[in-house]
Amino acid sequence: MTKKLVQHGNSAALIIDKPILELLNLDMDTPLEITTDGRSIVISPATSHSEAEFMASLEKINSRFSTTLERLAK
């Protein structure tokens, strides 16, 4: 699919067609993260920092208390 940017005030906008939004489960309220490697643009749903912090904490707890957690699971 080839798209062109459209003028939106003083900015450029990229229109994302409804079937693509539905396929990716995105809506107008979905926060998006935009990154680039200097050549390509990558647009993806934003990951909340709280989720990343939760996963880091979970990994820390699992590594620190793995033996205890294994015994509790039995």
NORVENBEL-V850546 format. One line per field, one symbol per residue. phi: phi as a letter, one per 20 degrees, with the letter a starting at -180 (. if undefined). Layout:
BEGIN
phi=???
END
This chain:
BEGIN
phi=.dcdfdfcmeddcdedfgffgffeldcfeffdddcbdnccdddbgfefffffffffffffffffdgffffffff
END
